Amino acid sequence: MKTFSMMIAGLAIATAAFPAAANAQNWQNINQRQAKLDQRIDQGIRSGALNRAEASRLRTQFRDLSMLENRYRRTGGGLSLAERRDLDRRFDTLSQRVRTQKHDRQGRR
């Protein structure tokens, strides 16, 4: 009975650890997210999927987000968990905007 209990406990620990490990593989630091987002905007410009007005708006939003990150880093000697979550949420929103603008069929004019 004791070995069965130990086996169940080990299985519970492994099950709890698995989502964290899978999530860690998908996690990107802020600099990686910025670089990838910048590349996506550049690619949209080159391919014609983004027109000038869309690209300008996205670049402005990207620049504003970068300035917010710099402000967060200056005020606390690094990013707090709340600041990181805020930036992640904002990067998710901007990433969705890039996707929407690239696929709205307005293209280069």
Z-matrix of the N, CA and C atoms (Angstrom, degrees):
N
C 1 1.448
C 2 1.525 1 110.94
N 3 1.336 2 116.25 1 -37.06
C 4 1.462 3 120.12 2 -178.96
C 5 1.534 4 110.76 3 -65.83
N 6 1.309 5 117.27 4 -40.21
C 7 1.469 6 119.19 5 179.79
C 8 1.531 7 110.50 6 -67.41
N 9 1.326 8 115.87 7 -35.22
C 10 1.457 9 119.29 8 177.20
C 11 1.529 10 110.65 9 -64.03
N 12 1.316 11 117.47 10 -42.10
C 13 1.469 12 122.19 11 178.07
C 14 1.522 13 110.80 12 -63.94
N 15 1.315 14 116.36 13 -41.39
C 16 1.467 15 120.55 14 178.51
C 17 1.526 16 110.41 15 -65.20
N 18 1.318 17 116.40 16 -38.20
C 19 1.455 18 120.41 17 179.44
C 20 1.542 19 110.56 18 -66.17
N 21 1.311 20 116.57 19 -41.78
C 22 1.462 21 120.76 20 178.17
C 23 1.531 22 110.00 21 -64.64
N 24 1.321 23 117.07 22 -42.70
C 25 1.467 24 120.94 23 179.23
C 26 1.529 25 110.29 24 -62.88
N 27 1.314 26 117.64 25 -42.80
C 28 1.466 27 121.64 26 178.37
C 29 1.515 28 111.66 27 -63.60
N 30 1.321 29 116.19 28 -39.75
C 31 1.457 30 120.64 29 177.95
C 32 1.523 31 110.97 30 -65.60
N 33 1.328 32 116.44 31 -39.76
C 34 1.468 33 120.40 32 178.49
C 35 1.523 34 110.80 33 -63.72
N 36 1.311 35 117.09 34 -41.32
C 37 1.471 36 120.91 35 179.16
C 38 1.525 37 110.28 36 -65.82
N 39 1.321 38 116.47 37 -44.33
C 40 1.468 39 119.96 38 179.49
C 41 1.520 40 111.27 39 -63.17
N 42 1.327 41 116.63 40 -39.45
C 43 1.456 42 120.91 41 179.32
C 44 1.526 43 111.41 42 -65.69
N 45 1.323 44 115.74 43 -39.95
C 46 1.466 45 119.71 44 179.47
C 47 1.521 46 111.53 45 -70.16
N 48 1.316 47 118.45 46 -32.53
C 49 1.461 48 122.20 47 -177.48
C 50 1.527 49 112.09 48 -79.71
N 51 1.316 50 118.17 49 -26.33
C 52 1.459 51 120.95 50 -175.68
C 53 1.520 52 113.66 51 -61.45
N 54 1.352 53 120.92 52 -48.85
C 55 1.473 54 119.12 53 179.03
C 56 1.525 55 112.72 54 -60.61
N 57 1.320 56 117.44 55 -35.71
C 58 1.464 57 119.76 56 178.55
C 59 1.524 58 110.79 57 -64.97
N 60 1.321 59 117.12 58 -40.67
C 61 1.464 60 120.42 59 179.19
C 62 1.527 61 110.65 60 -67.70
N 63 1.318 62 117.21 61 -40.86
C 64 1.466 63 120.11 62 178.88
C 65 1.517 64 110.38 63 -66.58
N 66 1.302 65 117.60 64 -39.01
C 67 1.455 66 121.78 65 179.39
C 68 1.527 67 111.06 66 -67.61
N 69 1.313 68 117.51 67 -35.14
C 70 1.463 69 121.32 68 -179.60
C 71 1.528 70 111.50 69 -65.27
N 72 1.330 71 117.30 70 -30.24
C 73 1.461 72 120.30 71 179.02
C 74 1.525 73 111.19 72 -69.27
N 75 1.324 74 117.72 73 -31.49
C 76 1.457 75 121.39 74 -178.01
C 77 1.519 76 112.28 75 -87.11
N 78 1.313 77 118.40 76 -12.23
C 79 1.452 78 122.12 77 -176.05
C 80 1.516 79 109.93 78 -73.45
N 81 1.333 80 115.91 79 137.35
C 82 1.460 81 121.95 80 175.82
C 83 1.512 82 107.52 81 -124.44
N 84 1.332 83 115.81 82 143.11
C 85 1.455 84 116.56 83 176.88
C 86 1.528 85 109.30 84 -74.24
N 87 1.326 86 115.06 85 169.90
C 88 1.468 87 121.19 86 -174.21
C 89 1.529 88 111.11 87 -59.18
N 90 1.322 89 117.56 88 -43.20
C 91 1.467 90 120.49 89 -178.51
C 92 1.531 91 111.72 90 -63.67
N 93 1.329 92 117.23 91 -38.13
C 94 1.461 93 120.35 92 177.68
C 95 1.525 94 110.78 93 -65.82
N 96 1.329 95 115.63 94 -41.26
C 97 1.466 96 119.28 95 179.43
C 98 1.522 97 110.48 96 -63.84
N 99 1.348 98 116.72 97 -41.80
C 100 1.459 99 120.14 98 179.27
C 101 1.519 100 110.36 99 -62.28
N 102 1.323 101 116.78 100 -46.23
C 103 1.462 102 120.33 101 -178.70
C 104 1.528 103 111.21 102 -61.99
N 105 1.327 104 116.67 103 -43.42
C 106 1.462 105 120.43 104 -179.06
C 107 1.528 106 111.08 105 -65.95
N 108 1.319 107 116.69 106 -41.73
C 109 1.461 108 120.86 107 179.05
C 110 1.524 109 110.78 108 -64.91
N 111 1.326 110 116.89 109 -41.79
C 112 1.464 111 121.57 110 177.54
C 113 1.524 112 110.31 111 -61.19
N 114 1.317 113 117.22 112 -42.13
C 115 1.468 114 121.40 113 178.39
C 116 1.531 115 111.17 114 -63.65
N 117 1.338 116 116.45 115 -39.50
C 118 1.464 117 119.80 116 179.78
C 119 1.524 118 111.11 117 -65.32
N 120 1.331 119 117.00 118 -39.06
C 121 1.467 120 119.88 119 177.54
C 122 1.519 121 109.76 120 -66.28
N 123 1.341 122 117.15 121 -45.21
C 124 1.472 123 120.98 122 178.03
C 125 1.523 124 111.24 123 -58.64
N 126 1.315 125 116.31 124 -43.65
C 127 1.462 126 120.65 125 -179.36
C 128 1.525 127 110.42 126 -63.62
N 129 1.336 128 116.59 127 -39.64
C 130 1.460 129 120.66 128 178.53
C 131 1.519 130 111.92 129 -63.97
N 132 1.318 131 116.70 130 -36.95
C 133 1.466 132 121.47 131 177.37
C 134 1.528 133 109.88 132 -67.31
N 135 1.335 134 115.70 133 -48.53
C 136 1.470 135 120.05 134 -178.29
C 137 1.529 136 112.13 135 -62.14
N 138 1.326 137 116.77 136 -39.97
C 139 1.470 138 119.82 137 -176.41
C 140 1.525 139 112.32 138 -80.09
N 141 1.331 140 117.07 139 -14.28
C 142 1.457 141 120.27 140 -177.98
C 143 1.515 142 113.24 141 88.68
N 144 1.341 143 117.79 142 3.22
C 145 1.462 144 121.23 143 179.60
C 146 1.531 145 111.20 144 -70.01
N 147 1.330 146 116.80 145 -24.21
C 148 1.466 147 121.79 146 177.34
C 149 1.519 148 109.10 147 -111.91
N 150 1.325 149 116.87 148 130.59
C 151 1.452 150 118.56 149 174.16
C 152 1.530 151 108.98 150 -85.68
N 153 1.316 152 117.48 151 176.20
C 154 1.470 153 120.84 152 -175.24
C 155 1.520 154 113.24 153 -59.86
N 156 1.318 155 116.75 154 -44.45
C 157 1.470 156 120.49 155 -178.33
C 158 1.531 157 110.84 156 -63.67
N 159 1.333 158 116.64 157 -43.69
C 160 1.466 159 120.25 158 179.01
C 161 1.526 160 110.81 159 -63.09
N 162 1.329 161 115.48 160 -46.89
C 163 1.463 162 120.04 161 -179.17
C 164 1.523 163 110.98 162 -61.96
N 165 1.312 164 117.03 163 -41.27
C 166 1.461 165 121.05 164 179.68
C 167 1.529 166 110.95 165 -62.88
N 168 1.338 167 116.64 166 -45.62
C 169 1.472 168 120.31 167 178.61
C 170 1.524 169 111.28 168 -61.95
N 171 1.330 170 116.25 169 -44.78
C 172 1.468 171 120.18 170 -179.17
C 173 1.525 172 111.10 171 -64.83
N 174 1.328 173 116.59 172 -40.95
C 175 1.473 174 120.39 173 177.95
C 176 1.528 175 110.88 174 -62.89
N 177 1.322 176 116.88 175 -40.95
C 178 1.467 177 120.80 176 179.03
C 179 1.524 178 110.19 177 -63.75
N 180 1.324 179 117.04 178 -44.95
C 181 1.462 180 120.65 179 178.30
C 182 1.525 181 111.20 180 -63.68
N 183 1.328 182 116.31 181 -39.17
C 184 1.465 183 121.21 182 177.78
C 185 1.525 184 110.25 183 -63.28
N 186 1.328 185 116.42 184 -44.97
C 187 1.465 186 121.40 185 -179.75
C 188 1.533 187 110.64 186 -63.95
N 189 1.340 188 116.59 187 -41.95
C 190 1.463 189 120.59 188 177.68
C 191 1.524 190 111.45 189 -61.43
N 192 1.320 191 116.33 190 -40.24
C 193 1.453 192 120.65 191 179.03
C 194 1.527 193 111.44 192 -67.22
N 195 1.318 194 116.84 193 -38.14
C 196 1.464 195 120.60 194 176.39
C 197 1.522 196 111.19 195 -65.36
N 198 1.331 197 116.48 196 -38.61
C 199 1.464 198 119.89 197 177.92
C 200 1.530 199 110.69 198 -66.70
N 201 1.323 200 117.87 199 -37.70
C 202 1.461 201 121.43 200 176.98
C 203 1.523 202 110.19 201 -63.38
N 204 1.328 203 116.51 202 -42.87
C 205 1.467 204 119.77 203 177.60
C 206 1.525 205 110.52 204 -59.59
N 207 1.335 206 117.13 205 -45.56
C 208 1.464 207 120.44 206 179.33
C 209 1.521 208 111.58 207 -61.31
N 210 1.327 209 116.82 208 -39.81
C 211 1.459 210 121.15 209 178.18
C 212 1.527 211 110.63 210 -64.18
N 213 1.342 212 117.09 211 -43.28
C 214 1.459 213 120.96 212 176.75
C 215 1.528 214 110.93 213 -59.44
N 216 1.333 215 116.10 214 -44.15
C 217 1.465 216 119.61 215 -177.47
C 218 1.536 217 111.75 216 -66.66
N 219 1.323 218 117.06 217 -35.32
C 220 1.474 219 120.50 218 -179.10
C 221 1.524 220 112.61 219 -71.30
N 222 1.329 221 117.32 220 -36.37
C 223 1.456 222 119.80 221 -172.29
C 224 1.520 223 113.56 222 -75.80
N 225 1.305 224 118.91 223 -30.77
C 226 1.458 225 119.32 224 -174.33
C 227 1.514 226 115.32 225 -121.70
N 228 1.319 227 118.22 226 8.77
C 229 1.459 228 119.85 227 -177.92
C 230 1.521 229 112.81 228 73.00
N 231 1.286 230 117.67 229 21.50
C 232 1.460 231 123.48 230 -178.36
C 233 1.509 232 108.66 231 148.52
N 234 1.317 233 115.81 232 -174.42
C 235 1.456 234 120.33 233 -179.11
C 236 1.523 235 109.86 234 -98.82
N 237 1.320 236 115.82 235 128.34
C 238 1.461 237 119.76 236 173.48
C 239 1.532 238 108.06 237 -78.53
N 240 1.304 239 116.48 238 169.62
C 241 1.458 240 120.56 239 179.17
C 242 1.524 241 110.35 240 -61.95
N 243 1.327 242 117.07 241 -41.25
C 244 1.469 243 120.36 242 179.49
C 245 1.526 244 110.88 243 -64.70
N 246 1.326 245 116.99 244 -40.72
C 247 1.469 246 120.56 245 178.84
C 248 1.521 247 110.89 246 -65.84
N 249 1.333 248 116.95 247 -41.05
C 250 1.465 249 121.06 248 178.65
C 251 1.535 250 110.17 249 -63.00
N 252 1.322 251 116.04 250 -42.97
C 253 1.463 252 119.45 251 178.53
C 254 1.525 253 111.31 252 -64.29
N 255 1.326 254 116.46 253 -40.32
C 256 1.454 255 120.53 254 178.01
C 257 1.526 256 110.24 255 -62.18
N 258 1.326 257 116.96 256 -45.86
C 259 1.466 258 120.08 257 179.09
C 260 1.521 259 111.11 258 -64.18
N 261 1.329 260 117.16 259 -41.72
C 262 1.466 261 120.07 260 178.11
C 263 1.520 262 110.86 261 -59.50
N 264 1.319 263 116.86 262 -44.08
C 265 1.459 264 121.00 263 179.42
C 266 1.528 265 110.43 264 -62.69
N 267 1.334 266 116.20 265 -43.55
C 268 1.466 267 120.07 266 -179.93
C 269 1.528 268 111.69 267 -67.49
N 270 1.342 269 117.07 268 -38.42
C 271 1.469 270 119.77 269 176.64
C 272 1.525 271 110.64 270 -65.89
N 273 1.337 272 117.05 271 -37.59
C 274 1.466 273 119.74 272 176.49
C 275 1.526 274 110.35 273 -60.70
N 276 1.325 275 115.92 274 -44.06
C 277 1.463 276 120.66 275 -179.70
C 278 1.523 277 111.07 276 -63.43
N 279 1.331 278 116.77 277 -45.87
C 280 1.463 279 120.32 278 179.92
C 281 1.528 280 110.82 279 -65.94
N 282 1.308 281 116.92 280 -38.30
C 283 1.460 282 120.70 281 177.85
C 284 1.528 283 110.60 282 -61.71
N 285 1.314 284 116.46 283 -40.90
C 286 1.467 285 120.14 284 177.29
C 287 1.530 286 111.07 285 -65.79
N 288 1.333 287 116.74 286 -37.48
C 289 1.475 288 120.04 287 177.07
C 290 1.527 289 111.04 288 -63.23
N 291 1.330 290 116.05 289 -42.17
C 292 1.466 291 119.83 290 178.26
C 293 1.525 292 109.36 291 -60.57
N 294 1.325 293 116.73 292 -46.34
C 295 1.455 294 120.51 293 -179.97
C 296 1.533 295 110.80 294 -60.11
N 297 1.322 296 115.98 295 -46.75
C 298 1.466 297 120.22 296 -179.33
C 299 1.523 298 111.32 297 -61.55
N 300 1.327 299 116.92 298 -45.94
C 301 1.463 300 120.45 299 -178.05
C 302 1.531 301 111.46 300 -66.92
N 303 1.319 302 117.18 301 -35.41
C 304 1.466 303 119.64 302 179.66
C 305 1.522 304 112.11 303 -70.21
N 306 1.322 305 116.93 304 -25.42
C 307 1.462 306 119.85 305 -175.14
C 308 1.533 307 112.75 306 -110.30
N 309 1.319 308 118.76 307 16.78
C 310 1.459 309 120.31 308 -178.25
C 311 1.541 310 112.84 309 -89.71
N 312 1.312 311 116.93 310 2.02
C 313 1.464 312 123.67 311 176.20
C 314 1.528 313 114.27 312 63.21
N 315 1.326 314 116.83 313 21.25
C 316 1.462 315 118.03 314 175.72
C 317 1.513 316 110.62 315 -83.65
N 318 1.311 317 116.88 316 -37.05
C 319 1.458 318 121.65 317 173.10
C 320 1.510 319 115.95 318 54.64
N 321 1.310 320 114.53 319 -175.55
C 322 1.458 321 122.99 320 -179.91
C 323 1.512 322 110.47 321 -71.40
N 324 1.321 323 115.56 322 140.81
C 325 1.476 324 119.23 323 179.59
C 326 1.495 325 111.01 324 -119.61
